[in-house]
Amino acid sequence: MDWVTIISTTVKAAVGVETVLYALAAIGINVHFGYTGLLNFGQAAFMAVAGYGLAVTVTVLGLPFWVGIGVGLLAAVLLAIILGIPTLRLRADYLAIVTIAAAEIIRLIFRSVAFKNVFGGSDGQRGFSDGFYALNPFPEGDYGFGWFTFNNRVTWVLFVGWILIALSCLIVYLLMKSPWGRVLKAIREDEDAVRALGKNVFSYKMQSLILGGVIGALGGFIYGLAFASVQPDIFGTETTFFAYTIVILGGAARVLGPVVGSMIFWVLLVLVNGILSGAVEAGYLPFMAPTQVGPVRFLLVGIGLILLLVYRPQGIFGDKREIAIDAR
């Protein structure tokens, strides 16, 4: 087994592109679920409309890169408003059902043959990231030390991505320490009591949905720019479930919980994948085929997460009181 390769890929995964984009999606989920108590299972839709907003603006309409960023963010805000008006008066599981259905509808629209000229169908869209890489201040080459290196394109994506994570965490921290954030936490605990105090609960929920959706949309941008393409099936329900897993793993209603959770989640997946792949190639697991490594790694990591939920349901840094949402 090539332990150097296994360890190097695992360490790089801790700060890699997947960690960045899922951290941003999870920070948005943390605003919804951790701080406000909203069971939004449609976070993938916010990532999708942002990524496709950028892609369509640049490739189909021929507009500049920065206009595409603005369109993607505006699309996320509009989605939050359209989705929130009929759903935010629902509670707990009903809200989850509606939002997950809405996310699937959006994914199928992007995948539809009828709109293939605009969204590219199942093939998606590509060729919209040139404006982003034109801003790359890193000359061509590798950056890092030893085996911990990235090429200039990945380095630029990670540089921007981690800045976005830092800014998102700072914004969430400042907002949740403000009176506005305290109202959100009160809504999570008992929205009827907040309503009795004269607060417009619907308005606060809508603001939370918009904020978390826009932060999640940044993850959609990072995905599209890192891989220079967007494809509808990437934004399936499992994307939202991964984000929730990351939030719970790190600890709900903790500013850095989603970031640490994303790092741990992807480190575990990459490490288990590397060990299993190496063991199969070395003949240590003769009963397992190489094609079975992917499903088995999710099985093993899933078992670990189940044990975490059994023995520490609040996550690594969380508090049990933070996940006791008002589900009436």
N, C-alpha and C positions, 0 to 999 in steps of 0.2 A: 504493500500500500504506500502510495506517495503522500506521506504526512505533510511534507512541505507545501504541496499544492492544496491539500485539504485545509490546512491551517491558514494559508495565505488567502484563499478564496473566502474562508469564513470571516477573517478579520476585515477584509475589504467589503464584505456584505454588510458589516455594521454601519458603514457610512455610504453604502451604495445607492444607486438610483431608486431601486425598489423601496429601500428604507425611507428615503426622502419623500417619495410620492405618497406612500402609505402613511407616513407620519403626518403629512399635511391633511390627508383625508381623515385621519383619526383625530387630529386637533379639532376639525370641524364637527365630527361626531361627538367629541367631548363637550363642545359648547351645547349641542342639542341634548344629548343624553345625560352627560355628567353634571352639567350645571342647571339645565332647564327641565330635565325629565321627559324630553320628547323622544319617543321611540321612532326616529326617522330611519327607515330601512331603504331609503332611496338615495343615499349619498353618492352612489355610482353615477346617478343621473346628473348630478352637479358637475362631476368630473367630465362626463361625456359631453355635455352641452358646451363646456369651456373649451375642451380639446377640439371639438368639431366647429365651434364658433371661430376659433383661430384658423383651423385648416380650410374651412370653406371661404372665409374672408380673403385669405391669401391666394389659394389655388383657383377658386371658382370666380371670385369677384376681382381678383387681381389687385387688391388693396395692400398697403404696407403692413409690415409685421405688427407695429404698435397699434394699428387700427384693429387688427385681429385680436390682440390682447384685450382691447376695450370691448369689442363685441362679445368675446367669451365671458368676461366679467358681467356685462350687462345681461347676457343670456342666463347666467346663474342667478342674478337678482330677479329677473322676470320669472324664472322657473320657481323660485322660492315663493313669490307672490301668488302665482297661479296655483301652485300646489298647496300653499298655506291657507288660502281663503276658504276652500271647502273642507279642509282636513284638521285644522288646528283646534276646532271645537270638539274633536273626537278625543277619546282617552286611550292610552296605553296600546293594547293589542290591535284595536281598530285602526289607529293611526299607523301602526306598523304594516298592516295589511294593505291599506290604501297607498302608502308611499312605496312599498316594494312593487306593487302593481304598476304604479306610475313610472317607476324606473325601468321596468320591463317594456312598457309601451314605448318609451323614448328609445330604448335600445333597438327595438324592432322597427321603429320608424327609420332610424339611421341605417338599419340593415336592409330595408325594403328595396325591392327591385324597382318600384315605381319612382323612387327618388335617387336612383343610382347615379344619374348625371350630376347630382349635387353632393351626395354623401359618399358615393363610391360603393354602395351595397356592402356585401360581406368582405370585400377587399379593403374597404376604408379609403382614407385619403393620405397622400404623402406629398413631399416636395414643398412644404411650407415653412421649414425651419431655417432656410438660408439667411433670413434677416436676423435671426437670433445668433447664429454662429458668425455672422459678419461683425458682431460686437465683441467677439471673443478676444480678450487681451492676452491670452496665453499662446505664445508661438507654438508651431507644430513640434511635437515631441512628447516624451513621457514625464510625468511629475510625481514625485514621491521619493521613497528610498527603498533600496533593496527590491524585494518582491511586492512591496506595498506601493504600487505605481498605477497611475491612470493616464490615458492619452489626453491630449489637450482638449478634445471635444467633451469627454466625460468630466474632466476637471472643471471645465466651464459650467457644465450642467450642475455638478455637485456644489460648486461655489455659489451659484445663484440659488440653488435649492436650499442649502443650509442657511443662507441669509433670509430666505422666505420663512423658514421654520423659526428662526430666532425672532423675526419681526412678528410672526403670528403668535408665538408664545408671549412676547412682551405685550402685545395688544390684549390678549386674553387675560393676562395677569392684571394689567391696569384696569380693564373693564370689570373684572370680577371683584376687585377691591373697591370699586365705586358703588354708589347707591343703586345704580342700574343693575350691576351684577348681583347685589344682595336681593333685589326683587326677583331675579331669575331663580336664585337658590330657594327663595320662599315659595315660588310657584312650583318648583320641584317637590317641596315638602307638602304643601297644602294650598292649592290654587284657590279654593273656596275662601280660605282665610284672607288671601291677598285680594281677592275680589271684594270681600267685605270691607276692606280698608280703602276702597275707592280706586284701586289700580285697574287699568285696562289690561287684563290678562292676555287677551287676544293680541293686542298690539305688541306686548313684550315678547310673546311667543313668535310673532312674525319677525320681529327684529332679530331674535335669536336664530331663527331658521335662515334668514338672509345672511347673517354673519357667518354661521357655520357652513352654509352652502358656498359662500365666496371663498372661504379658506380651503374647503375641499376642492373647489374649482382650480386652485393653484396646483393641486396634485395632478389634475387633468392636463394642465399646461406642461408640467414637468415630464409627464409620461410622453406626450406628443413630441416635445422637443428632444428628449433623450433618445427616443427610437425613431425620430423623424417620420412618424406616421401615427394615425389613429385608426383603430379597428373596432367595430361595435361590440364584438364578443368579449373584448378585454373589460368592458364596463358592465359585466354581468352581476348577478346578485352576490356571487362569491367575493367580489371586490368589497362590497359593503360589509359582508360578514367578516372578512379579514380585518377591516377597520375596527369593527366592534370588538373582535378578539384582542386586537392591539390595545384598545382603550381599557378593557377589563384587565388585561395582563399587566399594564403599567400602573393602572389605578385610575378609576373615574374621578372627575373633578379635581385632578391634580394637573397643574400647568405642564409639567415635564413628563407626566405619565404616558401620554401617547408617543412621545419621542423615544423614551426608554423602551416602551413596549414594542415599538416598531423595530428598534435595533435588536432586541432580544428575539423577537419573532423570526426575523429573517436570518439571524445568526443560527438559531436552532434548525431552521429548514435547510440552510446551506450545509451546516455541519453534519446533520443526519444524512443528507443526500450524498455528501462526499464520503462519509464512512461506509454507507451501504454500497455505493458504487464501487469503491475500492475493494470492499470485502467480496463482492460478486466477481469482480475481475480477477482477484487473487484466488478464487475458488473456495473461499471460506464459507460461502453460502450456496452450495450446489443446488439447493432446492428453489432458488430464486433466479428469475431471468432479469436481465438489465432493464427491460421495459416495466418491471414491477417495482423498481426503486422509487419512482415518483409517488405512486399511490401509497406505498408502505411508509414513506417519510411523513406524509400527511397523517397517516394512521398513528404513528408513534408520537408525533408532536401533538396530535389531537388528544391522545391518552394523557400526555403530560399536562395539557391545558385543563382537561377534565379533573385531574387530581388537584390542580391549582384551585379550581372553582369549588371543589369539595372542602379542601382544607384552608383555603384563603380566598374566599369569593370576592373580597375587595381588591384583589390584585396585589402587586408588590408594594406600592406606595399608598394604596388607597385606604379608605375608611368605610366600614360597613354602612355607616349612616348615609354616605354619599350615594349609595346605590339603592336605597330604600325609597324609590320614587312613589309619588301619589298616583296609583293606578285605578282610582275609582272612576 
